[in-house]
Amino acid sequence: MLALGIETSCDETSAGIVDADGNVLANVVATQVDVHARYGGIVPEVASRQHVLDIRTVVQSALEKADTDWDGISAIAVTYGPGLAGSLIVGVNMAKGISASTGIPLVGVNHLDGHIYAAWARIAGASSDDSDMLDEVLRSGRGVMCLLVSGGHTELVLMRGDNDFELVGETRDDAAGEAFDKAARVLGLRYPGGPEIQRIADTVDSSDVEPLSRAWMRGTNDFSFSGIKTAVLNRARSEGIYPPPDGGIPAEKVASLARAFQDSVVDVLVTKTLAAADQYGCGAIVVAGGVAANRPLREAFRSQSPLPVVIPPISLCTDNGAMIAMSGMRRFAGGRRDGWGLDVEPGLRIGSAKPGY
């Protein structure tokens, strides 16, 4: 039994195929990073038009990589929200068209659920121990604390069972990934900001950096990153980094401020996630979403957590079709089906799902 997943929620056109055991047989991604880099961020209309150009080729490539055809696909899973409306429409209409022409059942997937289920996906050569351990924790009733951290979302989600999610904390302003992009812009770094800040922050040591403040939001499981963004801007101005001087930006000052910013964000994300996991008596932690590709964040979780921590491979952290196929496979196995009334929901929340039929 194979599931095809289609992902077009933002600026990545992707199709992935997984089997019933969660093995990733194909994961094809057509990125638009270079297209949007010239604008310093994502332009929705440009993104949707690029999806239209790429979607057919991406889906066909996934079938070829998985060495299968439509007769081998049991379910068509597709992201219907949250995301950019114009981008979501391309994927949903593609999935509906395939389903209508082939008779393969359609399964709508919440993009955020998909990020979490990336932790269950198995890539070639990887151990199956992580997904088995997570399933065992859920069966025990202890629950899994999931940190979903990306450009558009920073949320703490308690997973009590298969497709059973409760939002227990979220950002009150900027998402962590959004803060990375905005801080990078102040520092004169290229979009997307996360990889650029990590790259330049690696050139300095934390002990040589003047730290930035942390917004702890004490007494809650919520986050706030607008303050750290403002702190970066203020320090950049005081140190002559922003606006960029005529003689160019001093590299050592940029690296130092990038490191201070990254240290602050990582510290808050790790500390509050561990506290929430303890509060709810969880048996494991999942870290998912684009910011989960950040190496210092991954290392901090693995060195500081008393609980097992599962972080998907970097290729499954950013938006991809395999995570949608993985979530869709779990839903399909549980009896989920969607009809032609499936529509895009740009503001869809974690744990929200249409009833199907």
Secondary structure as GFF3:
##gff-version 3
##sequence-region A 1 357
A	DSSP	beta_strand	2	7	.	.	.	ID=ss1
A	DSSP	beta_strand	12	19	.	.	.	ID=ss2
A	DSSP	beta_strand	24	31	.	.	.	ID=ss3
A	DSSP	alpha_helix	33	37	.	.	.	ID=ss4
A	DSSP	alpha_helix	44	65	.	.	.	ID=ss5
A	DSSP	three_ten_helix	70	72	.	.	.	ID=ss6
A	DSSP	beta_strand	73	81	.	.	.	ID=ss7
A	DSSP	alpha_helix	85	102	.	.	.	ID=ss8
A	DSSP	beta_strand	106	110	.	.	.	ID=ss9
A	DSSP	alpha_helix	111	117	.	.	.	ID=ss10
A	DSSP	three_ten_helix	118	120	.	.	.	ID=ss11
A	DSSP	alpha_helix	129	140	.	.	.	ID=ss12
A	DSSP	beta_strand	144	149	.	.	.	ID=ss13
A	DSSP	beta_strand	154	161	.	.	.	ID=ss14
A	DSSP	beta_strand	164	170	.	.	.	ID=ss15
A	DSSP	alpha_helix	176	186	.	.	.	ID=ss16
A	DSSP	alpha_helix	193	201	.	.	.	ID=ss17
A	DSSP	three_ten_helix	206	208	.	.	.	ID=ss18
A	DSSP	alpha_helix	226	238	.	.	.	ID=ss19
A	DSSP	alpha_helix	251	279	.	.	.	ID=ss20
A	DSSP	beta_strand	284	288	.	.	.	ID=ss21
A	DSSP	three_ten_helix	290	293	.	.	.	ID=ss22
A	DSSP	alpha_helix	295	304	.	.	.	ID=ss23
A	DSSP	beta_strand	309	310	.	.	.	ID=ss24
A	DSSP	three_ten_helix	314	316	.	.	.	ID=ss25
A	DSSP	alpha_helix	321	333	.	.	.	ID=ss26
###
